[in-house]
Amino acid sequence: MLEFRKATPEDAPAIHRLNYETFVEEIPQHHPNAERLLVDRFHDTNTYWIGLADGQLVAMCAIRDEHPFSLEQKA
């Protein structure tokens, strides 16, 4: 069963782990680190919606409504 909801502050560690798995291991855009966490540089101003499968975070959407946006930095 999948559950979708707005993330709470308690979800942050799982979001940072998913970011790491996605943007360090799967799509190598960032360097590995010992903590295996990747905190989005806009984390404090993002709104997150998450997907949970059996209580485990499996999906995340970060929403930001102010400049700069991450994609603006891509060449």
C-alpha positions in Angstrom: 0.0 0.0 0.0 1.4 3.4 -1.0 0.8 6.5 1.1 1.4 10.0 -0.1 1.6 13.0 2.2 3.3 16.3 3.0 6.5 15.6 4.8 7.0 16.6 8.4 10.3 17.7 10.0 10.7 14.1 11.4 10.9 12.9 7.7 14.1 14.9 7.0 16.6 12.1 7.8 14.9 9.7 5.4 14.7 12.5 2.7 18.4 13.1 3.1 19.1 9.4 2.7 16.9 9.1 -0.4 18.7 12.2 -1.9 22.0 10.5 -1.3 20.9 7.2 -2.9 19.5 9.1 -5.9 22.0 11.9 -6.5 25.2 10.3 -5.3 24.8 6.6 -6.0 22.3 6.4 -8.8 22.9 9.7 -10.7 26.4 10.7 -9.6 26.0 14.4 -9.3 27.6 14.7 -5.8 30.5 13.2 -4.0 30.1 10.3 -1.6 30.4 11.0 2.1 30.7 8.8 5.2 27.3 9.8 6.6 25.5 8.7 3.4 23.3 11.8 3.6 22.7 14.5 1.1 21.0 17.7 2.3 19.5 19.8 -0.5 21.0 23.2 -0.4 17.5 24.7 -0.4 16.2 22.2 2.3 15.1 24.9 4.7 12.9 26.6 2.1 11.6 23.5 0.3 8.2 21.9 0.8 8.4 18.1 0.5 5.7 15.6 -0.5 6.7 12.0 0.1 5.6 8.6 -0.9 5.8 5.7 1.6 5.5 2.0 0.9 5.0 0.0 4.1 6.2 3.0 6.1 9.5 3.3 4.1 10.2 6.4 2.1 10.3 5.5 -1.6 9.5 8.8 -3.3 10.0 12.5 -2.8 9.1 15.7 -4.5 10.8 18.9 -3.4 8.8 22.1 -4.2 10.4 25.5 -4.1 8.7 28.7 -5.2 11.5 31.2 -5.2 14.7 31.8 -7.2 17.2 30.5 -7.6 16.1 27.0 -8.6 18.5 24.0 -8.8 18.0 23.6 -12.5 19.0 27.2 -13.2 22.5 26.2 -12.1 22.8 23.4 -14.7 24.7 24.0 -17.9 
